[in-house]
């Protein structure tokens, strides 16, 4: 057995192809969603000064979020077969982004319906 064969045997059984996690394990869908949510938060963090800016309109913030953050998260979603639990995780991330963009705090006790009305999303 070569040294290279030993190294290959020790690695994880997944890889990234066309920005999607490919894995042989049954938990690969959950891993991919977790990875996408992390990527969404990283992208949101890089543009954090825009989203926290109180002088920019919510419409501009939503457009930036839709064009940059949500595209990062949902790239390749056509191939996903999502369960309710996974849909809720993605929706929670989107709501958290919207709350930050609206400069709303938990102590304000705004409902999800109110947030959707402000951001004009029905998702």
Number of C-alpha atoms within 10 A of each C-alpha: 5 6 7 8 9 10 9 10 9 8 8 9 11 12 12 10 8 9 11 16 16 16 16 10 10 8 9 14 18 14 15 18 22 16 15 21 22 14 16 24 20 14 17 19 13 11 16 15 10 17 26 14 15 12 8 12 12 19 13 12 20 20 11 16 23 13 11 15 23 19 13 19 23 15 13 12 12 7 8 11 9 13 10 7 10 15 12 12 14 18 13 13 16 20 17 13 20 23 19 14 23 20 13 14 10 8 6 7 9 12 10 12 12 11 16 15 11 13 18 13 11 7 7
